[in-house]
Every structure is written in C-alpha cells, then in structure tokens.
C-alpha cells in the first residue's frame, strides 16, 4: 500500500509539514524518507507509518535535533534496517536504542535505561496537539480497521473490503447513512457515520487545511 502524505500524517499524528521537513537531509541525516517514493510526490509504506508514530512519540518529549542525532548515531553503529524495526525510547534528556540484550544511548553518554515509550504506546491512541488524538493504528474507529494484508493497508469498514472513503464520499454526496446498505450491504449505519467522521479527521491533515 502506498499512503499519501495526508494519510500517513493522519495515521501517524505528524503534520504534513513535519513529514516534508523530516524527509529533508540535515547534518545528522534524514529523519525518515518515504520507503516507496519521494518524487514526484511522497508515498509512504505501512512500515513508514509505524516508524512515524515512533518519531511523533519521541518528538513529544525530545527536540528534533536529538532525534536526528540519535538516528545518525544508530546509522554510524551499523543499524541499517527500517526504522520501524527498532525500539527507541526517551526520557526527554536522551534517546536510547533498546534491544533484548542492551540499551545503547544514542545522544549522551551511555547511562541507565529509562523506558518511557513502549511499542504498545506507539500503536495505541495518543494525544499530539491540543484537541487532536491520533487513533489506534489498526482500529482508527470502532468500525474501521487498518490491516496491511487487506487492501494494501488502506482503511476499510471492519469485516469487509469496502474502503472507508468510498462510503464517506457517498455520504458527502447526500446519501443518508441509512441508505448506504443499498450500495454496500455489509456496511451498517454506524459504520457509515464513522467512515464520514474518519474522513473528516484525515482531511484535517490536508496541507491546505493545516496552513489555514
């Protein structure tokens, strides 16, 4: 699945402006370059989205410079796998790479391990800005799910292969939620309403909307 920058932002909690900034090179290197495409437009993979959620978590407690430094250090240590495969934690002062065997300080001198972020936190809902909560990665709404093995990871109505935005577009065109089953028999009224609500959330990450 190739996620647009807007969808990657909505599923990760980063703004589209942050995504653009994070894929630019700096002295310490790129924070995260899209796995699928950087031009003519950025296209992110599911694993990019998972890594971006980690970056957003780190950014809530650490500066961007510390994050760039940590990623640069990990590359210097020979870590070349996708960022989503690593467990990075922060206590606000430093960032550590944590494995089953050890914790390596990536910013300051090696020190005591202080685990603040765990993988469950990255997947679960979390606040990023005033009034904005990033939804659960696999269940952004009760009746909407994200499964990398289904429809390439595009959000669908739970238990179906119906894309959420296909339902949201019908509602936007004036079709009542009670009539959605005429088009998609497996989609309930509540699921249709949640599709419209999720579409509104995703659209809030549109660069034009964010800049206004």
C-alpha positions, 0 to 999 in steps of 0.5 A: 500500500502506498499512503499519501502524505495526508494519510500517513500524517493522519495515521501517524499524528505528524503534520504534513509539514513535519513529514516534508521537513523530516524527509529533508537531509540535515547534518545528522541525516534524514529523519525518515524518507518515504520507503516507496517514493519521494518524487514526484510526490511522497508515498509512504509504506505501512512500515513508514507509518509505524516508524512515524508514530515512533518519531511523533512519540519521541518528538513529544518529549525530545527536540528534533535535533536529538532525534536526528542525532540519535538516528545518525548515531544508530546509522554510524553503529551499523543499524541499517534496517527500517526504522520501524524495526527498532525500539527507541525510547526517551526520557526527554534528556536522551534517546536510547536504542533498546534491544533484548540484550542492551540499551545503547544511548544514542545522544549522551553518554551511555547511562541507565535505561529509562523506558518511557515509550513502549511499542504498545504506546506507539500503536495505541491512541495518543494525544499530539496537539491540543484537541487532536488524538491520533487513533489506534493504528489498526482500529482508527474507529470502532468500525474501521480497521487498518490491516496491511494484508487487506487492501494494501493497508488502506482503511476499510469498514471492519469485516469487509473490503469496502474502503472507508472513503468510498462510503464517506464520499457517498455520504458527502454526496447526500446519501443518508447513512441509512441508505448506504446498505443499498450500495454496500450491504455489509456496511451498517449505519454506524459504520457509515457515520464513522467512515464520514467522521474518519474522513473528516479527521484525515482531511484535517491533515490536508496541507491546505487545511493545516496552513489555514 
